[in-house]
Amino acid sequence: MTILRAAALGAVLAFSAAAPALAQTRAETLRHVTGAAINTLDPTMPGSTREAFGLSLLTYDRLVSMGRKQLNGKWVFDLDAIKPELAERYEVSPDGLKITFYLRKDAKFHDGTPVTTDDVKWSLDRAVTANSLAKAQLLTGSLTSADQFKVIDAHTLEVTLPKPDKLALPNLATVYPIIFNSKAAKAKATAEDPWAQAWLKENTAGSGAYTIESFKPGETTIVRRNEAWNRGSAEKPAWFKRIITQTVPEAATRANLVERGDADIVIDLQANDAAELEKKGKLKVISTPQYNAITFISFNNTIAPFDKVEVRRAIAMALPYDDMFKAALFGRGAPLFGATWADGKAPTGETFPIPQPLKVNLDDAKKLLASAGFPDGFSTTFSFNVGQAGTAEPMAALLKESLAKIGIKVDIQKLPDAQMSTLINEKKLPFFTEGIVAWLPSMDYFYRNFYIGTIRWNYSSLNDPQITEWAQAARFEQDKAKYAAYGKDLNTRHFELMPQVPLWQPSQDAVMATTLDGYVYQFHRQIDFRDLSRK
Amino acid sequence: MNAIVGTAKRALRRFASSLPALFGVVVFTFLLMRVLPGDPAVFFASGPNAGEEEIAMIRKEMGLDKPIAEQLVRYLGDIGSGNLGRSLTTGQPVLADLKSRLPASLELTFTALFIALLTAVPLGVTAALRPNSVVDNIVRFICSLGVCVPTFVSGLLLIYAFYYLLGWAPDPTGRVDIFSSTPPQITGFLLIDFAVAGDWEGWRAAARQLVLPALTMALFVVAPLARITRASMLAALGSDFVRTARSLGLSKLKIVVIYALRNALLPVLTIAGIVFSTMLGANVLVEKVFSWPGVASYALDALLSSDYAPVQGFVLLMASIFVIVNLTVDVLYGIADPRVSIE
């Protein structure tokens, strides 16, 4: 009896001694599950996934980072509040042509070497010179040549711009202009690969909040806290000691894992799973409309019959918006239809997208079709990619049914992702749905990148001299009132031309343990784990 | 001694004769991938602002800017030197990816086949002993159920029941608990590596992780194995030597196990070989559902994004495994029934 009791007591003691230690490590470890994979440690590599972007935010620092603001009670990134990260502070000259960065003097790379302006210069030179994704992005902020970056002293760097560009500074806060340990990288560079791109795909040489503990592409990536990093809030290191990002392809399994508490956070659940979990109320669900994204239905404005504005407007009047929104997203997001524009003019010009004054009106739609020369309608195909089938399939079915009522016969075409990209690039699809995202969601950025030129992202192949002229002018407009006036004209013209029909901004549903705190919706639609902590 | 030399010679000759087939498979897959619609360069240059320049860059990196004939010659040369190209989906060399993922698939498939054989052979024998009885019909029912429920449905059901509702199974992601450490890599088979390292707690964890996906796979292939066991058992039980054995008054157990079953197992062996090869490629859905880092789900991801190199590498791997499995079955046959080796 005594022996038994002693044994039991011993067991209890052993257990209680072990339990807190175990609980503590689990509390300081964050487990994140995602459907996609991290495929590189260098986010500038062509083909990088969004998850790779998310990771690079942890392992590397940039000169500056985006601040945050509240939008309808949710924390989102703020393009207009750029805050220092590796820079201690920055100054923009009055004419807007010079940005001077003063580096933190205490910043060190993971290997202990101090961060100097030579590293910054090498990294920015790499971003605008090497064949990578960075080049095309930085171009949108007038950063194109290595001559623009000048080292003043070990902690001061000057960036010169050909014209005052609002997006120069925000561009430096995106995932591409990361600051590398130039000595470490140069040691691995070769004659054919002067920017060490091959080596940096599988190694990091940064100064970020976390270091890589293990990296198995397509399976798991584990990062460990960099204790010396003090760029967090209140000059502290990041909260979590370890972060595990695991690829779990099955959406239902991701939902199960987070519901049972085995995973801490997930952002890519199916809309119905997120709705279900929110209803159960056991978890924290933060649903933020992706205010820098648009899901739209696009017409190819150069292919008949979609080259006629009446046809495009007729279709826009015949889409069952409410039903599509409910069927595709369970209403989770911000609708871009059903607005009222008093005088037919856009109510605002500072932002894009804005809700459009679109309501279903089949009679008017029929009249418009007749005036375009299609009184009996026509046949066409509507395409979407397999990757988006979950939301696009019910939407396409409703669209087909509704357009049949005005005589338009629609064939639904479901394409593998690679094939869809190819056809879009070749401008061969007449009528399809897609989504776009702008990291730097300023009004002119949307117009310049998605509505002008022959580039692939001009989905509707729009070629309107007015839109082109206004968008280019707005880019360099320093006067806020004039900028808004350009925007008002652009938004109005966009609605009149109807090159594509903006539908909605889907929600990003972040489903997490109730103990997690600090989640901010980020420009790259991933989680910035440096913001998170556990209560 | 002579027999061994004969068998080895035969195996070698068989292997040599399958080389043209392997070559054909490589060339065929290569051409097929290029005929399929979808340009991988466009797909991978999908970052914001990636334009024509980026597309051209990726095309060059993948060697797609060269004429197809030249690409094929280069590819064959690369295979000769053991280079299967680089995957854009994972950013890793295909050979390294396959090497790290093949053991996961093999471990799952072997376990599933083992469970399936352990279930199917007794089921088949029981059914054959009493043809058209209640027992036979129950076996038939179980087999139909296993075949007609797709693996992703049974997988999700098992997860729902044993992980979500009951909480008996560990979380259905990957090969070991994410918070525990993996054993030093020796064979890549976790059960073996853990055993070699003497880490029995880890071994149990890996085994627990393996149960649900292996069961899901096994359920699917029990039917063909049980049916073939039943059929060949029936044939064996009706044959002359069993009649003779019966008339000699041997015990029933001896007749069934030693005389009938031993002879009936040959066709089961053949089918098991085929089933094994198919399972290896077909368990893609199981791998997806259980986040199992195997080769099949790897190839599917690559296929969806028109990532040529991994798909070609995967097909070559599967073809080689098929050749090896066939060879093994042939050799085992020759040993089991020496008449087969006579040419």
Interface residues (C-beta under 8 A of the other chain):
Chain A: R26 T29 R31 V33 A37 N39 T40 M45 P46 G47 S48 N131 L133 K135 A136 Q137 L139 T140 K201 E202 K216 P217 G218 E219 T220 I244 Q246 T247 V248 P249 E250 A252 T253 N256 L257 E259 R260 D262 V386 G387 P416 D417 A418 Q419 S421 T422 N425 V437 A438 W439 N449 I455 R456 W457
Chain B: P37 G38 D39 P40 V42 F43 F44 A45 S46 G47 P48 N49 A50 G51 E52 E53 E54 I55 M57 I58 E61 L88 T89 T90 G91 Q92 D97 S100 L156 I159 Y160 Y163 Y164 G167 D171 P172 T173 G174 I178 F179 K288 V289 F290 S291 P293 S297 Y298 D301 L304 S305 S306
